[in-house]
């Protein structure tokens, strides 16, 4: 298969760690290097620096929970093309599943252009969504409190006295 991105990386993102597999294709030979980083900001900046040193142009990561978001924001400031993959679409081949294998699998799929990216809204849209989500929760909480108070203090009716 044709290689679209000869210098790319796959990232297996977890709560506390990111396993990165850099994949380089040169003269028909694939060279991989894998490193693990913590998810603190300084560690994610070190990840970004390492990927830049490795001349990676494209990065792919799975959309698992919310753990991808800080990684996305830090790496989004770099000169990388980011791709967020739906985890269901990039499932690894059954067998031994490790973080290293997952990162390498993502890098291989990305190199050949086999990952369809998920929609990631721009920063302003994300902020607006967060505000609207918070407002919705506050309105629901206020309604629950209000309804609970009414039920507690409601005068008995003739039908409820029986």
DSSP file (Angstrom, degrees, kcal/mol; ACC not computed):
  #  RESIDUE AA STRUCTURE BP1 BP2  ACC     N-H-->O    O-->H-N    N-H-->O    O-->H-N    TCO  KAPPA ALPHA  PHI   PSI    X-CA   Y-CA   Z-CA
    1    1 A X              0   0    0      0, 0.0     2,-0.2     0, 0.0     0, 0.0   0.000 360.0 360.0 360.0 150.8    0.0    0.0    0.0
    2    2 A X        -     0   0    0    110,-0.1     2,-0.7     1,-0.1     0, 0.0  -0.458 360.0-132.4 -72.1 139.3    1.1    3.6   -0.7
    3    3 A X        +     0   0    0     -2,-0.2   109,-0.2     1,-0.2     3,-0.2  -0.845  24.6 177.8 -94.8 118.3    2.5    5.5    2.3
    4    4 A X  S    S+     0   0    0    107,-2.6     2,-0.5    -2,-0.7   108,-0.2   0.821  76.7  33.4 -87.1 -35.2    0.9    9.0    2.5
    5    5 A X        +     0   0    0    106,-1.8    -1,-0.3     1,-0.1     3,-0.2  -0.862  61.8 179.2-126.4  95.3    2.7   10.2    5.6
    6    6 A X  S    S+     0   0    0     -2,-0.5    19,-1.4     1,-0.2     2,-0.6   0.766  79.5  45.8 -70.2 -24.2    6.2    8.9    5.9
    7    7 A X  E    S+A   24   0A   0     17,-0.2    50,-2.9    48,-0.1    51,-1.0  -0.841  84.7 123.6-122.0  93.6    6.9   10.7    9.2
    8    8 A X  E     -Ab  23  58A   0     15,-2.1    15,-3.4    -2,-0.6     2,-0.3  -0.805  41.2-141.5-140.9 178.3    4.0   10.3   11.5
    9    9 A X  E     -Ab  22  59A   0     49,-1.7    51,-2.1    13,-0.2     2,-0.4  -0.998   5.1-145.2-148.6 148.2    3.1    9.0   15.0
   10   10 A X  E     -Ab  21  60A   0     11,-2.1    11,-2.6    -2,-0.3     2,-0.5  -0.940  17.6-156.5-110.9 137.1    0.4    7.1   16.8
   11   11 A X  E     -Ab  20  61A   0     49,-2.9    51,-0.8    -2,-0.4     2,-0.8  -0.962   9.1-160.3-119.7 124.2   -0.5    8.1   20.3
   12   12 A X  E     -A   19   0A   0      7,-3.0     7,-2.5    -2,-0.5     2,-0.4  -0.894  24.3-158.7-100.7 105.9   -2.2    5.7   22.8
   13   13 A X  E     +A   18   0A   0     -2,-0.8     2,-0.2     5,-0.2     5,-0.2  -0.719  18.6 166.0 -98.0 132.0   -3.7    8.1   25.4
   14   14 A X        -     0   0    0      3,-2.8    50,-0.0    -2,-0.4    -2,-0.0  -0.737  51.1 -91.8-128.7 178.9   -4.6    7.1   28.9
   15   15 A X  S    S+     0   0    0     -2,-0.2    24,-0.1     1,-0.2     3,-0.1   0.924 122.2  16.8 -60.0 -46.5   -5.4    9.0   32.1
   16   16 A X  S    S+     0   0    0      1,-0.1    23,-1.0    22,-0.1     2,-0.3   0.597 126.8  35.9-106.8 -14.2   -1.8    9.0   33.4
   17   17 A X  E     - C   0  38A   0     21,-0.2    -3,-2.8    22,-0.1     2,-0.4  -0.949  52.0-152.5-141.7 158.5    0.3    8.2   30.3
   18   18 A X  E     -AC  13  37A   0     19,-2.9    19,-2.7    -2,-0.3     2,-0.6  -0.990  14.2-156.0-128.0 121.3    0.6    8.7   26.6
   19   19 A X  E     -AC  12  36A   0     -7,-2.5    -7,-3.0    -2,-0.4     2,-0.5  -0.886  15.4-165.5 -97.6 120.5    2.5    6.0   24.6
   20   20 A X  E     -AC  11  35A   0     15,-3.1    15,-2.3    -2,-0.6     2,-0.6  -0.911  10.8-168.0-112.4 130.7    3.8    7.5   21.4
   21   21 A X  E     -AC  10  34A   0    -11,-2.6   -11,-2.1    -2,-0.5     2,-0.4  -0.954   9.4-157.3-117.7 111.1    5.1    5.5   18.5
   22   22 A X  E     -AC   9  33A   0     11,-2.9    11,-1.8    -2,-0.6     2,-0.5  -0.724   8.9-162.2 -86.3 134.9    7.0    7.5   15.8
   23   23 A X  E     -AC   8  32A   0    -15,-3.4   -15,-2.1    -2,-0.4     2,-0.4  -0.977   8.5-176.8-124.5 121.5    7.0    5.8   12.4
   24   24 A X  E     -AC   7  31A   0      7,-2.9     7,-2.9    -2,-0.5     2,-0.5  -0.960   9.1-160.8-117.5 135.3    9.5    6.8    9.7
   25   25 A X  E     + C   0  30A   0    -19,-1.4     2,-0.4    -2,-0.4     5,-0.2  -0.967  22.3 159.0-115.5 118.2    9.5    5.3    6.2
   26   26 A X  E >   - C   0  29A   0      3,-2.5     3,-1.9    -2,-0.5    -2,-0.1  -0.979  67.0 -11.5-143.2 127.6   12.7    5.7    4.3
   27   27 A X  T 3  S-     0   0    0     -2,-0.4     3,-0.1     1,-0.3    -1,-0.1   0.849 127.3 -54.6  54.7  38.6   14.0    3.7    1.3
   28   28 A X  T 3  S+     0   0    0      1,-0.2     2,-0.4     0, 0.0    -1,-0.3   0.520 115.2 115.0  77.3   4.7   11.2    1.1    1.8
   29   29 A X  E <   -C   26   0A   0     -3,-1.9    -3,-2.5     2,-0.0     2,-0.5  -0.909  56.5-145.0-113.0 135.5   12.2    0.5    5.4
   30   30 A X  E     -C   25   0A   0     -2,-0.4     2,-0.5    -5,-0.2    -5,-0.2  -0.847  14.1-171.0 -98.8 128.8   10.0    1.3    8.4
   31   31 A X  E     -C   24   0A   0     -7,-2.9    -7,-2.9    -2,-0.5     2,-0.4  -0.982   5.9-171.6-119.0 130.3   11.7    2.5   11.6
   32   32 A X  E     -C   23   0A   0     -2,-0.5     2,-0.4    -9,-0.2    -9,-0.2  -0.919  10.1-174.4-121.0 146.3    9.7    2.9   14.8
   33   33 A X  E     -C   22   0A   0    -11,-1.8   -11,-2.9    -2,-0.4     2,-0.4  -0.991   9.8-160.3-137.8 133.9   10.6    4.4   18.1
   34   34 A X  E     +C   21   0A   0     -2,-0.4     2,-0.3   -13,-0.2   -13,-0.2  -0.936  13.4 169.9-119.0 134.6    8.3    4.2   21.1
   35   35 A X  E     -C   20   0A   0    -15,-2.3   -15,-3.1    -2,-0.4     2,-0.4  -0.979  22.7-138.9-138.2 153.1    8.3    6.4   24.2
   36   36 A X  E     -C   19   0A   0     -2,-0.3     2,-0.3   -17,-0.2   -17,-0.2  -0.938  19.9-174.9-115.2 135.5    6.0    6.9   27.1
   37   37 A X  E     -C   18   0A   0    -19,-2.7   -19,-2.9    -2,-0.4     2,-0.1  -0.924  24.1-119.9-125.9 150.3    5.1   10.3   28.6
   38   38 A X  E     -C   17   0A   0     -2,-0.3   -21,-0.2   -21,-0.2   -22,-0.1  -0.353  27.9-118.0 -78.3 170.4    3.1   11.3   31.6
   39   39 A X  S    S+     0   0    0    -23,-1.0     2,-0.1     4,-0.1   -22,-0.1   0.251  72.9 117.4-101.2  12.9    0.1   13.6   31.1
   40   40 A X  S >> S-     0   0    0    -24,-0.2     4,-2.4     1,-0.1     3,-0.5  -0.467  79.7-108.5 -72.9 154.9    1.2   16.5   33.1
   41   41 A X  H 3> S+     0   0    0      1,-0.3     4,-2.4     2,-0.2     5,-0.2   0.888 118.4  51.2 -55.0 -45.7    1.7   19.7   31.1
   42   42 A X  H 3> S+     0   0    0      1,-0.2     4,-1.5     2,-0.2    -1,-0.3   0.857 111.9  48.4 -62.9 -33.3    5.5   19.7   31.3
   43   43 A X  H <> S+     0   0    0     -3,-0.5     4,-2.1     2,-0.2    -1,-0.2   0.875 109.9  50.9 -73.5 -37.4    5.5   16.1   30.1
   44   44 A X  H  X S+     0   0    0     -4,-2.4     4,-2.3     2,-0.2    -2,-0.2   0.855 108.9  52.1 -67.5 -34.1    3.1   16.8   27.2
   45   45 A X  H  X S+     0   0    0     -4,-2.4     4,-2.3    -5,-0.2    -1,-0.2   0.875 108.2  51.2 -66.7 -36.7    5.4   19.7   26.2
   46   46 A X  H  X S+     0   0    0     -4,-1.5     4,-2.5     2,-0.2    -2,-0.2   0.889 108.8  51.7 -65.1 -39.1    8.3   17.2   26.2
   47   47 A X  H  X S+     0   0    0     -4,-2.1     4,-2.6     2,-0.2    -2,-0.2   0.935 109.8  49.2 -60.0 -46.9    6.2   14.9   24.0
   48   48 A X  H  X S+     0   0    0     -4,-2.3     4,-2.1     1,-0.2    -2,-0.2   0.906 111.4  48.9 -60.1 -43.3    5.6   17.8   21.6
   49   49 A X  H  X S+     0   0    0     -4,-2.3     4,-2.5     2,-0.2    -1,-0.2   0.912 111.5  49.4 -63.1 -43.2    9.3   18.7   21.5
   50   50 A X  H  X S+     0   0    0     -4,-2.5     4,-1.9     1,-0.2    -2,-0.2   0.917 110.7  49.4 -63.7 -43.4   10.3   15.0   20.9
   51   51 A X  H  <>S+     0   0    0     -4,-2.6     5,-2.3     1,-0.2    -1,-0.2   0.874 111.8  49.5 -64.4 -36.1    7.7   14.7   18.0
   52   52 A X  H ><5S+     0   0    0     -4,-2.1     3,-1.5    -5,-0.2    -2,-0.2   0.907 109.2  51.5 -67.4 -41.8    9.1   17.9   16.5
   53   53 A X  H 3<5S+     0   0    0     -4,-2.5    -2,-0.2     1,-0.3    -1,-0.2   0.855 107.8  52.9 -60.9 -34.9   12.7   16.7   16.8
   54   54 A X  T 3<5S-     0   0    0     -4,-1.9    -1,-0.3    -5,-0.2    -2,-0.2   0.426 113.3-123.6 -81.2   1.0   11.6   13.5   15.0
   55   55 A X  T < 5 +     0   0    0     -3,-1.5     2,-0.2     1,-0.2    -3,-0.2   0.815  45.2 174.6  60.3  35.0   10.1   15.6   12.2
   56   56 A X      < -     0   0    0     -5,-2.3   -48,-0.2     1,-0.2    -1,-0.2  -0.517  16.3-178.9 -70.8 137.1    6.6   14.2   12.6
   57   57 A X        +     0   0    0    -50,-2.9    24,-2.6     1,-0.3     2,-0.4   0.737  65.9  37.1-104.9 -33.0    4.1   15.9   10.3
   58   58 A X  E     -bd   8  81A   0    -51,-1.0   -49,-1.7    22,-0.2     2,-0.4  -0.960  61.7-170.2-127.9 140.5    0.9   14.0   11.3
   59   59 A X  E     -bd   9  82A   0     22,-2.6    24,-1.8    -2,-0.4     2,-0.4  -0.983   2.2-166.1-129.9 140.2   -0.3   12.6   14.6
   60   60 A X  E     +bd  10  83A   0    -51,-2.1   -49,-2.9    -2,-0.4     2,-0.3  -0.981  10.9 170.0-126.2 140.4   -3.2   10.2   15.3
   61   61 A X  E     -bd  11  84A   0     22,-2.1    24,-3.2    -2,-0.4     2,-0.2  -0.980  33.1-108.9-142.8 155.2   -4.8    9.5   18.7
   62   62 A X  E     - d   0  85A   0    -51,-0.8     2,-1.4    -2,-0.3    24,-0.2  -0.558  26.2-121.7 -83.2 148.1   -8.0    7.6   19.8
   63   63 A X        +     0   0    0     22,-2.5     2,-0.6    -2,-0.2    24,-0.4  -0.699  47.1 163.7 -87.6  85.8  -10.9    9.5   21.2
   64   64 A X    >>  -     0   0    0     -2,-1.4     3,-1.1    22,-0.1     4,-0.6  -0.922  58.4 -58.3-110.7 112.9  -11.1    7.7   24.6
   65   65 A X  T 34 S-     0   0    0     -2,-0.6     3,-0.1     1,-0.2     4,-0.0  -0.270  97.0 -48.6  56.7-135.3  -13.1    9.5   27.2
   66   66 A X  T >4 S+     0   0    0      1,-0.1     3,-1.2     2,-0.1     4,-0.5   0.341 113.7  97.8-111.0   2.4  -11.9   13.0   27.9
   67   67 A X  T <> S+     0   0    0     -3,-1.1     4,-0.7     1,-0.3     3,-0.2   0.736  75.7  61.0 -68.6 -22.6   -8.2   12.1   28.3
   68   68 A X  H 3X S+     0   0    0     -4,-0.6     4,-2.8     1,-0.2    -1,-0.3   0.745  86.7  78.0 -73.4 -23.1   -7.3   13.0   24.7
   69   69 A X  H <> S+     0   0    0     -3,-1.2     4,-2.5     1,-0.2     5,-0.2   0.909  93.7  43.4 -61.4 -49.7   -8.3   16.7   25.2
   70   70 A X  H  > S+     0   0    0     -4,-0.5     4,-2.2     1,-0.2    -1,-0.2   0.902 116.1  50.1 -62.8 -36.9   -5.3   18.0   27.1
   71   71 A X  H  X S+     0   0    0     -4,-0.7     4,-2.6     1,-0.2     5,-0.3   0.932 111.0  49.5 -63.2 -45.2   -3.0   16.1   24.7
   72   72 A X  H  X S+     0   0    0     -4,-2.8     4,-2.0     1,-0.2    -2,-0.2   0.910 110.9  49.4 -59.3 -45.5   -4.9   17.6   21.7
   73   73 A X  H  X S+     0   0    0     -4,-2.5     4,-0.5     2,-0.2    -1,-0.2   0.895 113.9  44.4 -66.0 -40.6   -4.6   21.2   23.1
   74   74 A X  H >< S+     0   0    0     -4,-2.2     3,-1.0     1,-0.2    -2,-0.2   0.939 118.7  42.0 -69.2 -46.1   -0.9   21.0   23.8
   75   75 A X  H ><>S+     0   0    0     -4,-2.6     3,-1.6     1,-0.2     5,-0.5   0.754 102.3  70.0 -74.4 -22.9    0.0   19.3   20.5
   76   76 A X  H 3<5S+     0   0    0     -4,-2.0    -1,-0.2    -5,-0.3    -2,-0.2   0.721  91.2  61.1 -65.6 -20.0   -2.4   21.6   18.6
   77   77 A X  T <<5S+     0   0    0     -3,-1.0    -1,-0.3    -4,-0.5    -2,-0.2   0.577  97.3  76.6 -81.0  -9.7    0.0   24.5   19.3
   78   78 A X  T < 5S-     0   0    0     -3,-1.6     2,-0.2    -4,-0.2   -29,-0.0  -0.163 101.3 -93.5 -89.9-172.8    2.7   22.7   17.4
   79   79 A X  T   5S+     0   0    0    -23,-0.1     2,-0.3     2,-0.1    -3,-0.1  -0.206  83.9 119.1 -95.4  42.0    3.3   22.3   13.6
   80   80 A X      < -     0   0    0     -5,-0.5     2,-0.7    -2,-0.2   -22,-0.2  -0.771  64.9-130.7-108.0 151.2    1.4   18.9   13.5
   81   81 A X  E     -d   58   0A   0    -24,-2.6   -22,-2.6    -2,-0.3     2,-0.3  -0.918  34.5-151.9 -94.6 116.7   -1.6   17.9   11.6
   82   82 A X  E     -d   59   0A   0     -2,-0.7     2,-0.4   -24,-0.2   -22,-0.2  -0.695  14.0-169.8 -97.0 143.3   -3.8   16.2   14.3
   83   83 A X  E     -d   60   0A   0    -24,-1.8   -22,-2.1    -2,-0.3     2,-0.7  -0.989   9.4-155.7-132.9 123.5   -6.3   13.4   13.7
   84   84 A X  E     -d   61   0A   0     -2,-0.4    34,-3.5    34,-0.4     2,-0.3  -0.887  18.4-157.0-100.5 117.4   -8.7   12.2   16.3
   85   85 A X  E     -dE  62 117A   0    -24,-3.2   -22,-2.5    -2,-0.7     2,-0.4  -0.741  20.0-117.6 -99.6 140.6   -9.8    8.6   15.5
   86   86 A X    >>  -     0   0    0     30,-0.6     3,-1.4    -2,-0.3     4,-0.9  -0.637  23.7-138.0 -71.2 124.6  -13.0    7.0   16.7
   87   87 A X  G >4 S+     0   0    0     -2,-0.4     3,-0.6   -24,-0.4    -1,-0.2   0.828 101.6  57.3 -57.5 -34.5  -11.8    4.1   18.9
   88   88 A X  G >4 S+     0   0    0      1,-0.2     3,-0.5     2,-0.2    -1,-0.3   0.782 105.7  51.3 -67.9 -25.8  -14.4    1.7   17.3
   89   89 A X  G <4 S+     0   0    0     -3,-1.4    -1,-0.2     1,-0.2    -2,-0.2   0.642 112.8  42.8 -86.9 -15.4  -13.0    2.4   13.8
   90   90 A X  G << S+     0   0    0     -4,-0.9    -1,-0.2    -3,-0.6    -2,-0.2   0.022  75.2 157.3-120.6  27.2   -9.4    1.6   14.6
   91   91 A X    <   -     0   0    0     -3,-0.5     3,-0.1     1,-0.1    -3,-0.1  -0.243  42.6-117.8 -54.8 138.8   -9.7   -1.5   16.8
   92   92 A X        -     0   0    0      1,-0.1     2,-0.1     3,-0.0    -1,-0.1  -0.295  37.2 -83.4 -74.2 161.9   -6.5   -3.5   16.8
   93   93 A X        -     0   0    0      1,-0.1    -1,-0.1     3,-0.1    12,-0.0  -0.426  59.4 -95.2 -62.7 138.1   -6.4   -7.0   15.5
   94   94 A X  S    S+     0   0    0     -2,-0.1     2,-0.4    -3,-0.1    -1,-0.1  -0.201  89.7  62.0 -56.6 148.6   -7.5   -9.5   18.1
   95   95 A X  S    S+     0   0    0     -3,-0.1     2,-0.5     2,-0.0    -1,-0.0  -0.996  94.9  14.2 137.6-142.9   -4.7  -11.0   20.1
   96   96 A X        -     0   0    0     -2,-0.4     2,-0.6     1,-0.0    -3,-0.1  -0.563  65.7-163.8 -73.0 120.7   -2.1   -9.4   22.4
   97   97 A X        +     0   0    0     -2,-0.5     2,-0.3     4,-0.1     3,-0.0  -0.922  20.0 155.4-110.2 116.3   -3.2   -5.9   23.2
   98   98 A X     >  -     0   0    0     -2,-0.6     4,-2.4     1,-0.1     5,-0.2  -0.907  53.2-113.3-131.8 163.4   -0.6   -3.6   24.6
   99   99 A X  H  > S+     0   0    0     -2,-0.3     4,-2.4     2,-0.2     5,-0.2   0.888 118.6  51.9 -62.2 -39.2   -0.2    0.2   24.7
  100  100 A X  H  > S+     0   0    0      2,-0.2     4,-2.5     1,-0.2    -1,-0.2   0.926 110.2  47.9 -64.2 -45.1    2.8   -0.1   22.5
  101  101 A X  H  > S+     0   0    0      1,-0.2     4,-2.6     2,-0.2    -2,-0.2   0.897 111.3  51.3 -62.8 -39.9    1.0   -2.2   19.9
  102  102 A X  H  X S+     0   0    0     -4,-2.4     4,-2.4     2,-0.2    -2,-0.2   0.922 111.4  46.8 -63.4 -44.2   -2.0    0.2   19.9
  103  103 A X  H  X S+     0   0    0     -4,-2.4     4,-2.2     2,-0.2   -82,-0.2   0.912 114.2  47.4 -64.5 -42.5    0.3    3.2   19.3
  104  104 A X  H  X S+     0   0    0     -4,-2.5     4,-2.5     2,-0.2    -2,-0.2   0.895 110.8  52.4 -65.5 -39.9    2.2    1.3   16.5
  105  105 A X  H  X S+     0   0    0     -4,-2.6     4,-2.6     2,-0.2    -2,-0.2   0.917 109.9  48.4 -62.0 -45.0   -1.2    0.2   15.0
  106  106 A X  H  X S+     0   0    0     -4,-2.4     4,-2.6     1,-0.2    -1,-0.2   0.912 111.3  50.7 -61.0 -42.9   -2.4    3.8   14.9
  107  107 A X  H  X S+     0   0    0     -4,-2.2     4,-2.6     2,-0.2    -2,-0.2   0.907 111.6  47.7 -62.4 -42.0    0.9    5.0   13.3
  108  108 A X  H  X S+     0   0    0     -4,-2.5     4,-1.4     2,-0.2    -2,-0.2   0.929 112.7  47.6 -65.3 -45.7    0.6    2.3   10.6
  109  109 A X  H  <>S+     0   0    0     -4,-2.6     5,-2.9     1,-0.2     6,-0.3   0.921 114.2  47.9 -60.4 -43.6   -3.1    3.2    9.9
  110  110 A X  H ><5S+     0   0    0     -4,-2.6     3,-1.9     1,-0.2    -2,-0.2   0.918 105.3  58.0 -63.5 -44.6   -2.2    6.9    9.7
  111  111 A X  H 3<5S+     0   0    0     -4,-2.6  -107,-2.6     1,-0.3  -106,-1.8   0.843 112.1  41.8 -55.4 -35.0    0.8    6.4    7.5
  112  112 A X  T 3<5S-     0   0    0     -4,-1.4    -1,-0.3  -109,-0.2    -2,-0.2   0.348 115.4-113.5 -96.3   5.3   -1.4    4.7    4.9
  113  113 A X  T < 5S+     0   0    0     -3,-1.9    -3,-0.2    -4,-0.2    -2,-0.1   0.826  73.8 134.3  70.5  31.9   -4.3    7.2    5.2
  114  114 A X      < +     0   0    0     -5,-2.9     2,-0.5    -6,-0.2    -4,-0.2   0.267  42.7  89.0 -99.6  10.9   -6.7    4.6    6.7
  115  115 A X        -     0   0    0     -6,-0.3     2,-0.5    -5,-0.2   -25,-0.0  -0.937  61.9-151.7-113.1 126.4   -8.0    6.7    9.6
  116  116 A X        -     0   0    0     -2,-0.5   -30,-0.6   -30,-0.1     2,-0.1  -0.838  26.3-126.9 -90.9 128.8  -11.1    8.9    9.2
  117  117 A X  B     -E   85   0A   0     -2,-0.5   -32,-0.2   -32,-0.1     2,-0.2  -0.455  12.9-127.9 -79.5 146.7  -10.9   11.8   11.6
  118  118 A X        -     0   0    0    -34,-3.5   -34,-0.4    -2,-0.1     2,-0.4  -0.542  35.9 -94.8 -83.7 156.1  -13.6   12.7   14.1
  119  119 A X        -     0   0    0     -2,-0.2     2,-0.5     1,-0.0    -1,-0.1  -0.588  39.1-173.7 -74.1 128.6  -14.9   16.3   14.2
  120  120 A X        -     0   0    0     -2,-0.4     6,-0.0    -3,-0.0    -3,-0.0  -0.972  20.9-134.5-122.5 113.3  -13.2   18.4   16.8
  121  121 A X        -     0   0    0     -2,-0.5     5,-0.0     1,-0.1     0, 0.0  -0.218  28.6 -96.5 -65.7 156.8  -14.8   21.9   17.2
  122  122 A X     >  -     0   0    0      1,-0.1     4,-2.3     4,-0.0     5,-0.2  -0.170  42.0 -97.1 -67.1 169.8  -12.6   24.9   17.4
  123  123 A X  H  > S+     0   0    0      1,-0.2     4,-2.3     2,-0.2     5,-0.2   0.868 122.4  51.8 -60.2 -41.1  -11.7   26.4   20.8
  124  124 A X  H  > S+     0   0    0      1,-0.2     4,-2.1     2,-0.2    -1,-0.2   0.905 111.1  47.7 -64.5 -41.3  -14.5   29.0   20.8
  125  125 A X  H  > S+     0   0    0      2,-0.2     4,-2.5     1,-0.2    -1,-0.2   0.893 110.4  52.3 -66.5 -39.6  -17.1   26.5   20.0
  126  126 A X  H  X S+     0   0    0     -4,-2.3     4,-2.3     2,-0.2    -2,-0.2   0.910 109.5  49.4 -62.2 -42.1  -15.8   24.1   22.7
  127  127 A X  H  X S+     0   0    0     -4,-2.3     4,-2.3     2,-0.2    -2,-0.2   0.912 111.0  49.6 -63.4 -41.9  -16.0   26.9   25.3
  128  128 A X  H  X S+     0   0    0     -4,-2.1     4,-2.6     1,-0.2    -2,-0.2   0.909 110.3  50.6 -64.0 -41.7  -19.6   27.8   24.2
  129  129 A X  H  X S+     0   0    0     -4,-2.5     4,-2.6     1,-0.2    -1,-0.2   0.911 109.6  50.8 -61.5 -42.1  -20.6   24.1   24.5
  130  130 A X  H  X S+     0   0    0     -4,-2.3     4,-2.3     2,-0.2    -2,-0.2   0.911 111.2  48.2 -63.0 -42.1  -19.1   23.9   28.0
  131  131 A X  H  X S+     0   0    0     -4,-2.3     4,-2.6     2,-0.2    -2,-0.2   0.925 113.3  47.1 -63.3 -44.7  -21.0   27.0   29.1
  132  132 A X  H  X S+     0   0    0     -4,-2.6     4,-2.4     2,-0.2    -2,-0.2   0.884 111.5  51.2 -65.5 -37.9  -24.3   25.7   27.7
  133  133 A X  H  X S+     0   0    0     -4,-2.6     4,-1.9     2,-0.2    -1,-0.2   0.913 111.8  47.2 -64.3 -42.8  -23.7   22.3   29.3
  134  134 A X  H  X S+     0   0    0     -4,-2.3     4,-2.4     2,-0.2    -2,-0.2   0.913 111.6  50.7 -64.8 -43.1  -23.1   24.0   32.7
  135  135 A X  H  X S+     0   0    0     -4,-2.6     4,-2.7     1,-0.2     5,-0.2   0.914 108.7  51.9 -60.4 -43.6  -26.1   26.2   32.3
  136  136 A X  H  X S+     0   0    0     -4,-2.4     4,-2.2     1,-0.2    -1,-0.2   0.904 110.7  48.0 -60.4 -42.2  -28.3   23.2   31.5
  137  137 A X  H  X S+     0   0    0     -4,-1.9     4,-2.3     2,-0.2    -1,-0.2   0.896 112.0  49.3 -66.3 -40.4  -27.0   21.4   34.6
  138  138 A X  H  X S+     0   0    0     -4,-2.4     4,-2.7     2,-0.2    -2,-0.2   0.912 111.3  48.8 -65.8 -42.7  -27.7   24.4   36.8
  139  139 A X  H  X S+     0   0    0     -4,-2.7     4,-2.4     2,-0.2    -2,-0.2   0.914 112.4  48.7 -62.8 -42.7  -31.2   24.9   35.4
  140  140 A X  H  X S+     0   0    0     -4,-2.2     4,-2.3    -5,-0.2    -2,-0.2   0.899 112.5  48.4 -64.4 -40.6  -31.9   21.2   36.0
  141  141 A X  H  X S+     0   0    0     -4,-2.3     4,-2.4     2,-0.2    -2,-0.2   0.918 111.8  48.8 -66.0 -43.1  -30.6   21.4   39.6
  142  142 A X  H  X S+     0   0    0     -4,-2.7     4,-2.6     1,-0.2    -2,-0.2   0.904 111.8  49.5 -63.3 -40.7  -32.6   24.5   40.3
  143  143 A X  H  X S+     0   0    0     -4,-2.4     4,-3.0     2,-0.2     5,-0.2   0.905 110.4  50.3 -65.2 -41.1  -35.8   22.9   38.9
  144  144 A X  H  X S+     0   0    0     -4,-2.3     4,-2.3     2,-0.2    -2,-0.2   0.913 113.3  45.7 -63.8 -42.1  -35.2   19.7   41.0
  145  145 A X  H  X S+     0   0    0     -4,-2.4     4,-2.3     2,-0.2    -2,-0.2   0.928 114.6  48.1 -65.5 -44.8  -34.7   21.8   44.2
  146  146 A X  H  X S+     0   0    0     -4,-2.6     4,-2.1     1,-0.2    -2,-0.2   0.927 113.8  46.1 -62.5 -45.9  -37.7   23.9   43.4
  147  147 A X  H  X S+     0   0    0     -4,-3.0     4,-2.1     1,-0.2    -1,-0.2   0.878 111.4  52.5 -65.8 -37.6  -39.9   20.9   42.7
  148  148 A X  H  X S+     0   0    0     -4,-2.3     4,-2.0    -5,-0.2    -1,-0.2   0.897 109.1  49.5 -65.1 -39.9  -38.7   19.1   45.8
  149  149 A X  H  X S+     0   0    0     -4,-2.3     4,-2.2     2,-0.2    -2,-0.2   0.897 109.7  51.4 -66.4 -40.5  -39.6   22.1   47.9
  150  150 A X  H  X S+     0   0    0     -4,-2.1     4,-0.8     1,-0.2    -2,-0.2   0.920 110.4  48.4 -63.6 -42.3  -43.0   22.3   46.5
  151  151 A X  H  < S+     0   0    0     -4,-2.1     3,-0.5     1,-0.2    -1,-0.2   0.904 112.4  49.2 -63.9 -40.3  -43.7   18.7   47.1
  152  152 A X  H  < S+     0   0    0     -4,-2.0    -1,-0.2     1,-0.2    -2,-0.2   0.881 120.7  34.2 -67.5 -38.1  -42.5   19.0   50.7
  153  153 A X  H  < S+     0   0    0     -4,-2.2    -1,-0.2    -5,-0.1    -2,-0.2   0.313  85.5 128.3-103.3   7.9  -44.6   22.1   51.5
  154  154 A X     <  -     0   0    0     -4,-0.8     2,-0.2    -3,-0.5     3,-0.1  -0.421  63.2-117.7 -68.2 135.4  -47.6   21.3   49.4
  155  155 A X        -     0   0    0     -2,-0.1    -1,-0.1     1,-0.1    -2,-0.1  -0.512  36.9-103.7 -69.3 138.4  -50.9   21.5   51.3
  156  156 A X        -     0   0    0     -2,-0.2     2,-0.2     1,-0.1    -1,-0.1  -0.358  34.7-143.6 -64.1 141.6  -52.7   18.2   51.4
  157  157 A X    >>  -     0   0    0      1,-0.1     4,-0.7    -3,-0.1     3,-0.7  -0.564  27.0-103.9 -98.7 169.3  -55.7   17.9   49.1
  158  158 A X  G >4 S+     0   0    0      1,-0.2     3,-0.5    -2,-0.2     4,-0.5   0.832 121.2  54.2 -63.3 -30.8  -58.9   16.1   49.8
  159  159 A X  G 34 S+     0   0    0      1,-0.2    -1,-0.2     2,-0.2     3,-0.2   0.766 107.3  50.4 -75.5 -23.3  -57.8   13.2   47.5
  160  160 A X  G <4 S+     0   0    0     -3,-0.7    -1,-0.2     1,-0.2    -2,-0.2   0.531  98.0  68.1 -91.2  -4.9  -54.5   12.7   49.4
  161  161 A X    <<        0   0    0     -4,-0.7    -1,-0.2    -3,-0.5    -2,-0.2   0.712 360.0 360.0 -86.0 -21.7  -56.1   12.6   52.9
  162  162 A X              0   0    0     -4,-0.5    -1,-0.2    -3,-0.2    -2,-0.1   0.482 360.0 360.0 -46.6 360.0  -57.9    9.3   52.4
